Amino acid sequence: DTGVSQDPRHKITKRGQNVTFRCDPISEHNRLYWYRQTLGQGPEFLTYFQNEAQLEKSRLLSDRFSAERPKGSFSTLEIQRTEQGDSAMYLCASDRTGTSSGANVLTFGAGSRLTVL
Amino acid sequence: AQKITQTQPGMFVQEKEAVTLDCTYDTSDQSYGLFWYKQPSSGEMIFLIYQGSYDEQNATEGRYSLNFQKARKSANLVISASQLGDSARYFCAPPGGNKLTFGTGTQLKVEL
């Protein structure tokens, strides 16, 4: 397994355009998370899926943001009508339920950096 | 909501020396743990170590150990024998529900 993959790694777009990020989690992981990280801050939770169900969404996830995980494997995060404030690193992570240690360790991807001009 | 405090925005340490990174948290949960992650300049968050609140011993993982003080709600990360590759931003994160909530991090620079 190659870990959590994110694509693209970098995206530069003009304000008002739509962008989509893809995340491929570790194959045996049934939970997938999206986080956003701005410069100098820690990652902030956006949303998470268990299998194909989106179980929680942060208030940070405005109606311009939509995330999907249609088959319970890869996920996409789309941002419509991008704004300069959307410029950030978008991190994807995955884990699986039912670990015996009691501590579900998130495995993160390398992130997708968005710059909105 | 949980509040995580990492009071050291930046730290410097000489190679081969030990360094302690502070983390305190505010939670009303009776059962909680705390994760530490490292983020090098490449951007990927790398899991380092976890401490459960009911663990009797401080967690250790290679050169990483936690100084866990439950009453003070602090779990400071100790890195022994620092290496140049330890230069990165370090985040602590208690789990809350089904997600992690991260602090603002401490930027560590290891110098020769």
Interface residues (C-beta under 8 A of the other chain):
Chain A: R31 Y33 G40 Q41 G42 P43 E44 F45 Y48 L55 E56 M89 L91 A93 S101 G102 A103 N104 V105 L106 T107 F108 G109 A110 G111 R113
Chain B: I4 G33 F35 Y37 S42 G43 E44 M45 I46 F47 Y50 G52 F91 A93 P95 G97 N98 K99 L100 T101 F102 G103 T104 G105
